[in-house]
Amino acid sequence: MHNEPSQLIGNFLPEQYKKDALLEINHNYLTSQFFDYKEIFKRIEGVVLENDFTLGKAVDDFEKRFAGIHKAEYAIGVGSGTDAIFLSLKALGIGPGDEVITPPFTFFATVGAIATTGATPVFVDIEIDGFNLNLDLIEGAITPRTRAIVPVHWAGRICDMRKLRQIADKYQLKIVEDACHAVSATRDGEFAGALSETACFSFHPLKNLNVWGDGGIILTNSLELSKRLKLLRNHGLVSRNECHEFAYNSRLDTVQAVIADYLCDKLSGITNARINNSKYLDSHLKDVPQIQLHTRMENLKEVYHLYSFLCEKRDDLSIFLRSKGIDAKIHYPTPLHLQPAASHLGYKRGDFPISERVSNQVLSLPVHEFISIEQLDFMVQSIKEFYDA
């Protein structure tokens, strides 16, 4: 059991940062995470001196390293996690007239990546325990136009990919994993990408492995797909003067690759801190009757991009916690089938009751590596204070 949170504030931050870090409990921890930015500047200096800005050596090095961490054959750095999903679908030939199954409880980018290929998103509801796609409902949503499934590994909890692969193979469908929350997560010892055509990751500044802007990467075990993706991310060019297909500009910036590679040195510590902090909260919140935690499974390595749970009087609790300096957030207050952008799809309130319930009751607390035991205790005490009142 790992019930003690990691004391990473003391381990990583110099004294001048500690006082400010304890004043508020925020999801945003970037000042703390990059307090050693001058070390990164030294690495970036080499990029500047070599004029190695576009698909430079640092991109190649980071791609190999990221693939190695996740036991994948190939990694293709791209401009964002959104692009990773979009380009994966395009590389698989998915476009107008096709349907792609995905959950309505996710960030806009998942569905936006599907829609911008020209394909039609088809929603399937989620499970109440874990917030991932309910695989038992997928076959009922498959039509002759269905071409792919985009599962979302919510908060770094990987879906049952073995079961999903069986369904996909039965109907000859492709799988593109939205693994933007799931850097270094596993299920049954397997990383995202092990059982799919591609797995897509984001390096947005608030992801577990993050950079100084946008960035993303695609993992695949297919040599053919990796070659196609490298074409699609770089205008379809095979050389400076030869274009095989008119495509896109979605290269992972060399400077961002330097930052991502630097943080790979810390990834194990970042991940373990989130796991330990989340387990600590679990152990202290499990007996609060107004809170419903996820069931934790021994075959899962959840990496807790978010620490989310269902709770009674969610909106009032959120306001109360924020009044105490605790950055309680709602991920997400409106499921995508009820967003204005989805109105043309014809869905209505009540079509996906679990997603709608979760959107009304979900709350997230910060659990990143700079959260101290005092802050964890304060969050627990504040929640109990609210419900006791």
Secondary structure as UniProt FT lines:
FT   HELIX           8..12
FT   HELIX           15..23
FT   HELIX           30..33
FT   TURN            34..36
FT   HELIX           37..50
FT   HELIX           57..69
FT   TURN            70..71
FT   STRAND          74..78
FT   HELIX           81..91
FT   TURN            92..93
FT   TURN            96..97
FT   STRAND          99..102
FT   HELIX           108..115
FT   TURN            116..118
FT   STRAND          120..123
FT   TURN            128..130
FT   HELIX           135..137
FT   HELIX           139..141
FT   TURN            144..145
FT   STRAND          146..149
FT   HELIX           154..156
FT   HELIX           161..170
FT   TURN            171..172
FT   STRAND          174..178
FT   TURN            180..181
FT   TURN            183..184
FT   STRAND          186..187
FT   TURN            188..189
FT   STRAND          190..191
FT   TURN            192..195
FT   STRAND          198..202
FT   TURN            205..206
FT   STRAND          216..220
FT   HELIX           223..232
FT   TURN            235..236
FT   STRAND          237..239
FT   TURN            240..241
FT   STRAND          242..243
FT   HELIX           254..264
FT   TURN            265..266
FT   HELIX           267..285
FT   TURN            286..287
FT   TURN            289..290
FT   STRAND          291..292
FT   TURN            298..299
FT   STRAND          300..301
FT   STRAND          307..311
FT   TURN            312..313
FT   HELIX           314..323
FT   TURN            324..325
FT   HELIX           336..338
FT   HELIX           340..345
FT   TURN            349..350
FT   HELIX           353..361
FT   STRAND          362..365
FT   TURN            369..370
FT   HELIX           373..388
//
